């Protein structure tokens, strides 16, 4: 719509909490009981129009974090990621919500016991930001290996002193979790002449850029073989706290850790102990056990730790890509077609099917 007062060609209602566009506040006759699609990710008007065009007649509500708790119980479809407490039990009991399209790959924000036990369909953004997560992994990894934190501190002190560094080329890398992110990480690391091992709950479709793909229960076998351990698993009851002192003790002494999964996958006190003892040379963390990381956490002051504030999936195109993916799934949903990234709610992620058998 070039003219801000021009009415849309097809009837829909765009409702914005912060900025209201009068021309888009029109609720056409017969749309009062329309499907309500509630959004909770940082969309602009053009994204709302894109979603509305895929669902003519639907009411589009941009709730944002400030209003999602109020709007969610009366939603038919929820698209986004609530980062504030929301009444999931009430929403499920209301019986109206039929489908959740997460704008994140991690599903711990919405997979409550009530949602898991319900008939609500859940789809994720799994793999949508694999390029960005792989770039973040590489950035953290190279920062540790090339001693960049120490050089940054030396720069601030105006010290031009050579210090030891390490190499990525020739390292053996273990990737725990070989979904969309894990696969892209392996692909990015392959040109560095690394030896790549991976474990996954569904060890199917081994890619040509991985040397070995093992079942998840062979993690203990992988640990003493790797120089670098990269975590890219979802957070669920099986993975919470899985990287603990036992795991660290079985790693090759002096190994490196990168966590681009979820913070609670690692027992932070055990991580600190492994770093202090030298069992780990360094850790690159895009996520922490509690976020934001508490000011008193010893991790802040450790010279062998690189911390970024959960930005692994950030991208200039993130909202555009999230919207396009949601719109494609919305079209499928309305047409009764299979949804992309349909989540197994018990596991907390989409199951990759074995296409080789």
C-alpha positions in Angstrom: 0.0 0.0 0.0 1.7 3.2 -1.2 -1.1 5.5 0.1 -1.2 5.2 4.0 -5.0 5.8 3.9 -5.7 3.2 1.2 -7.6 0.1 2.4 -6.2 -3.3 1.9 -7.6 -5.3 -1.1 -8.6 -8.1 1.2 -10.2 -7.7 4.6 -7.9 -8.2 7.5 -7.2 -6.5 10.8 -3.8 -5.4 11.9 -3.7 -4.5 15.6 -0.6 -2.9 16.9 0.1 -2.1 20.6 2.7 0.6 20.2 1.8 2.2 16.8 -1.7 2.0 15.4 -2.2 2.6 11.7 -5.8 3.8 11.2 -6.1 2.5 7.7 -5.4 -1.0 9.0 -7.7 -0.9 12.0 -10.7 -1.8 9.9 -12.5 -4.9 11.0 -14.7 -5.9 8.1 -18.2 -7.3 8.6 -18.1 -11.0 9.4 -14.5 -10.9 10.6 -15.4 -10.5 14.2 -14.9 -14.2 14.9 -12.0 -14.4 12.6 -8.9 -16.5 13.2 -6.6 -14.6 15.6 -2.9 -14.8 14.8 -0.9 -13.4 17.7 2.7 -12.3 17.1 5.5 -11.9 19.6 8.7 -11.1 17.7 10.0 -7.7 16.6 7.9 -7.3 13.4 7.4 -4.2 11.4 4.2 -3.2 9.6 5.4 -4.9 6.4 5.9 -8.2 8.2 2.4 -8.0 9.5 1.0 -7.3 6.0 3.0 -10.3 4.7 1.4 -12.5 7.3 -2.1 -11.1 6.7 -1.8 -11.6 3.0 -1.3 -15.3 3.6 -4.4 -15.5 5.8 -7.1 -13.2 4.3 -9.7 -12.3 6.9 -7.6 -13.2 9.9 -7.0 -10.8 12.8 -3.3 -10.1 13.2 -2.2 -8.9 16.7 1.3 -7.7 17.3 1.3 -8.3 21.0 5.0 -7.8 21.7 6.5 -8.9 25.0 4.5 -6.3 26.9 1.1 -7.7 25.9 1.7 -11.4 25.0 0.4 -12.6 28.4 -2.9 -10.9 27.8 -3.3 -11.8 24.1 -2.1 -15.4 24.1 -5.1 -17.1 25.7 -7.4 -16.0 22.9 -5.0 -16.8 20.0 -5.8 -19.4 17.4 -2.2 -19.3 16.1 0.9 -18.0 18.0 4.0 -16.9 16.1 7.0 -15.8 18.1 8.9 -16.3 21.2 7.6 -15.1 24.6 10.5 -14.1 26.8 8.2 -13.1 29.7 6.0 -15.3 31.8 2.8 -16.2 30.0 -0.2 -18.2 31.1 0.3 -21.4 29.2 -1.9 -23.5 31.5 -4.7 -21.0 31.0 -4.1 -20.9 27.3 -4.3 -24.7 26.9 -7.4 -24.8 29.1 -9.1 -22.2 27.0 -8.9 -24.7 24.1 -8.6 -22.1 21.4 -4.8 -22.3 20.5 -4.2 -24.8 17.7 -0.7 -24.1 16.5 2.5 -22.5 17.8 5.1 -21.4 15.3 8.2 -20.6 17.3 10.5 -17.9 16.0 13.4 -19.6 17.8 15.0 -23.0 17.4 15.0 -23.7 21.2 11.6 -24.7 22.4 12.0 -24.4 26.2 10.0 -21.1 26.1 6.8 -22.8 25.2 7.0 -26.6 25.8 5.4 -26.6 29.2 3.8 -29.8 30.5 0.3 -28.5 29.6 1.4 -27.7 26.0 3.2 -31.1 25.7 0.0 -33.0 26.8 -2.3 -31.0 24.5 -3.2 -31.4 20.9 -1.5 -28.1 20.0 0.8 -28.4 17.0 4.3 -26.9 17.5 6.8 -26.0 14.9 10.2 -24.5 15.3 12.7 -22.3 13.5 15.2 -25.2 13.7 18.0 -24.7 11.2 16.8 -21.4 10.0 19.7 -19.6 11.6 22.3 -22.3 11.1 24.6 -20.0 9.1 24.7 -17.4 12.0 25.2 -20.1 14.7 28.1 -21.6 12.7 29.6 -18.1 12.3 29.3 -17.5 16.0 30.9 -20.9 16.7 33.8 -20.1 14.5 34.2 -16.7 16.1 34.3 -18.1 19.6 36.6 -20.9 18.6 39.1 -18.7 16.8 39.0 -16.1 19.6 40.1 -18.8 22.1 42.7 -20.5 19.9 44.3 -17.3 18.8 44.2 -15.9 22.4 42.2 -12.8 21.3 40.9 -12.0 24.8 44.4 -11.7 26.1 45.4 -9.6 23.1 42.4 -7.3 23.6 43.4 -6.7 27.2 47.0 -6.1 26.1 45.7 -3.6 23.6 43.8 -1.7 26.3 47.1 -1.6 28.3 49.1 -0.6 25.2 51.2 -3.7 25.5 52.8 -5.0 22.3 53.8 -8.5 23.6 53.7 -11.8 21.8 51.9 -14.5 23.6 51.3 -18.2 22.8 48.5 -19.1 20.4 47.0 -22.4 19.2 45.8 -23.7 15.8 42.5 -24.9 14.5 44.0 -26.8 11.5 44.5 -30.4 12.3 42.3 -30.5 15.4 39.8 -33.2 16.2 36.4 -31.7 16.9 33.5 -33.3 18.5 30.0 -31.9 17.8 27.3 -32.9 20.3 24.0 -32.6 18.5 24.0 -33.0 14.7 20.8 -31.2 13.7 20.6 -28.2 11.4 23.1 -26.1 13.5 25.5 -29.0 14.1 25.6 -29.9 10.4 26.3 -26.4 9.3 29.0 -26.0 11.9 30.7 -29.2 10.6 30.5 -27.9 7.0 32.1 -24.6 8.1 34.9 -26.3 10.0 35.7 -28.9 7.3 38.0 -26.6 5.2 40.3 -26.2 8.2 41.5 -29.8 7.8 39.8 -30.8 11.0 38.9 -34.4 11.9 35.1 -34.2 12.7 33.2 -36.5 15.0 29.5 -36.0 16.0 26.9 -37.6 18.1 23.1 -37.3 17.7 20.0 -39.0 19.0 19.1 -39.8 15.4 22.4 -40.6 13.7 21.0 -40.6 10.2 22.2 -39.1 6.9 25.9 -38.8 7.6 27.1 -35.9 5.5 30.4 -36.0 3.5 32.0 -33.4 5.6 31.8 -35.4 8.8 34.2 -38.3 9.5 32.1 -40.2 12.0 28.4 -39.8 13.1 27.6 -41.9 16.2 24.5 -42.4 18.4 24.1 -40.1 21.4 24.9 -42.9 23.8 28.5 -43.0 22.4 29.3 -39.5 23.8 31.6 -41.0 26.5 33.6 -42.8 23.7 34.0 -39.5 21.8 35.2 -37.3 24.7 38.9 -38.6 25.1 39.3 -38.3 21.3 38.6 -34.6 20.8 40.6 -31.4 21.2 37.4 -29.3 20.8 33.9 -30.1 22.1 31.1 -28.1 20.5 27.6 -28.3 22.0 24.6 -27.8 19.7 21.9 -29.9 21.4 18.4 -28.7 22.3 17.5 -28.3 25.9 15.3 -31.0 27.3 15.1 -33.3 30.3 17.8 -35.5 28.8 20.3 -32.7 28.0 19.9 -30.5 31.0 23.1 -30.7 33.0 24.6 -33.4 30.7 28.0 -31.7 30.5 29.2 -32.0 34.1 32.4 -32.8 36.0 32.3 -36.4 34.8 32.2 -35.3 31.2 35.0 -32.8 31.7 37.2 -35.4 33.5 36.9 -37.7 30.4 37.9 -35.0 27.9 41.4 -34.9 26.6 43.3 -32.7 29.0 43.6 -29.1 27.7 40.5 -29.4 25.5 38.4 -26.4 24.4 34.6 -26.1 24.9 32.1 -24.1 22.8 28.5 -23.8 23.9 26.1 -22.5 21.3 23.3 -24.8 22.5 21.6 -23.7 25.8 23.2 -22.7 29.0 21.7 -25.3 31.3 23.2 -28.1 29.2 26.4 -27.3 31.1 26.8 -27.4 34.9 28.4 -24.1 35.3 30.2 -24.8 38.7 31.8 -27.9 37.1 32.8 -25.8 34.1 34.6 -23.2 36.3 36.4 -26.0 38.1 37.5 -27.6 34.8 38.8 -24.2 33.6 40.7 -23.5 36.9 42.3 -27.0 36.9 43.5 -26.8 33.4 41.4 -29.7 32.3 39.9 -27.2 29.9 42.2 -24.7 28.2 39.4 -22.3 27.4 35.6 -22.0 26.9 33.6 -20.0 24.4 30.1 -19.4 25.7 27.2 -17.8 23.7 24.8 -19.1 26.4 25.1 -19.4 30.2 23.2 -21.5 32.8 21.4 -18.4 34.0 20.8 -15.5 31.7 21.8 -12.8 32.0 24.9 -14.1 33.7 25.1 -12.8 37.3 27.7 -10.1 37.9 29.3 -12.2 40.6 29.9 -15.2 38.3 33.6 -16.1 38.2 33.3 -16.6 34.4 33.4 -12.8 33.8 36.9 -12.5 35.1 38.5 -15.6 33.7 41.1 -14.8 31.0 40.4 -18.1 29.2 36.7 -17.5 28.8 34.9 -15.7 25.9 31.3 -14.7 26.6 28.7 -13.4 24.1 25.1 -12.6 25.3 23.2 -15.3 23.4 23.6 -13.7 20.0 24.4 -16.8 18.0 21.3 -16.7 15.9 21.3 -12.9 15.4 21.1 -11.6 11.9 20.2 -8.5 10.1 17.7 -10.6 8.2 16.4 -12.5 11.1 12.9 -11.0 11.3 12.6 -11.1 7.5 13.6 -14.8 7.4 11.4 -15.7 10.4 8.4 -14.0 8.8 9.0 -15.7 5.5 9.3 -19.1 7.2 6.2 -18.5 9.3 4.2 -17.4 6.2 5.2 -20.6 4.3 4.1 -22.7 7.2 0.9 -20.6 7.6 0.0 -21.3 4.0 0.6 -25.0 4.6 -1.5 -25.0 7.7 -4.4 -23.3 6.0 -4.2 -25.7 3.1 -4.0 -28.8 5.4 -0.5 -29.7 4.2 2.3 -31.1 6.4 4.1 -28.4 8.3 7.9 -27.8 8.2 9.9 -28.4 11.4 7.0 -30.1 13.2 8.3 -30.6 16.7 8.2 -33.9 18.7 6.9 -32.3 21.9 8.4 -34.9 24.1 11.8 -34.5 22.6 11.6 -30.8 22.1 12.8 -30.6 18.5 11.8 -31.8 15.0 12.8 -35.4 14.3 15.1 -35.9 11.3 13.8 -38.9 9.3 16.2 -41.6 8.0 16.2 -41.1 4.3 18.9 -43.7 3.6 16.9 -46.8 4.5 
